[in-house]
Amino acid sequence: MKRFVGNNNTKISVEEPSNLLEEKPVEKYVGVKFKTKFLLKEPPEDERIAELAKWCKVFHSHGLTPVVDGKSMGNLSFRLRKGLNEFIITASGLGPKDSLGPECFVRVVDCNVNSRTVYVHGVREPSSESILHYRIYFLRQDAHAVFHGHDTAITEHAKELGAVETKEWKPYGSLELVKSVEEVLNKNNFLVMKKHGFISIGASMEEAGKLALEKKKAVERLLKKEFK
């Protein structure tokens, strides 16, 4: 197990089918793989949560947060303030992300990798990829939104889309997955986790969301050419 500089821990995300290609998850979702410490048992308050909920709905409508066994895959977050690594992220174990209320979001205040603990404000556990989001915010101070989605066509055509890709598949919510992303992160704003999903990073939620939709449209055009 690798150790990381700074604080961390993990939560949500798995494999999902795309509306273009059908593929079962590589690994079944079994919940978060870290301890959650609730510092405040109330839904987080921030006017930008409405915008995050809007982007969750957009991702849902484009098949980027598919539902598998009743659980919606993928996780979206935004940084609370410049210079801080606190963020608000979708909760774990959610159903379809087309109509989320404040209780469906969690404020991640801190993460500790060594003890596998995530400290939060909220009424639900945070996404199983919370540590992954934390590490991206820690390493990329220019990142103010991190959107993780699932689309088999995108993951299978990373090279054609000009996206960097992790070297090999790693289990969701694991420190190995976090490390594999760190190895290729650099200044890349769009990357693919091998046989898992994609990460879209932006200076704003709009930037991260539009980048993901651009890749979605690009892969659809690519597939149309392939099947002609």
NORSUL-V838125 format. One line per field, one symbol per residue. ss: DSSP state (H for helix, E for strand, C for the rest). phi: phi as a letter, one per 20 degrees, with the letter a starting at -180 (. if undefined). A space follows every 10 residues. Layout:
BEGIN
ss=???
phi=???
END
This chain:
BEGIN
ss=CCCCCCCCCC ECCCCCCCCC CCCCCCCCCC CCCCEEEEEE CCCCCCCCHH HHHHHHHHHH HCCCCCEECC EECCEEEEEC CCCCCCEEEE ECCCCCCCCC CHHHEEEEEE EECCCCEEEE ECCCCECECH HHHHHHHHHC CCCCEEEEEC CHHHHHCCCC CCCEECCCCC CCCCHHHHHH HHHHHCCCCE EEECCCEEEE EECCHHHHHH HHHHHHHHHH HHHHHHCC
phi=.edcfnearc ajpbebeded cebfgfcffc ofdbeddeeb ebffdaffff ffffffffff femecfecln deenbcbcff bgnddfbdcf femfegeebd egfecceeea ccfgelcddc dqdcffgfdf fgfgffffed feecbcddcc bgfffecgff emefcffbfc ffmdfffgff fgfdfldfec bdeglcaccd dbfbffffff ffffffffff ffffffef
END
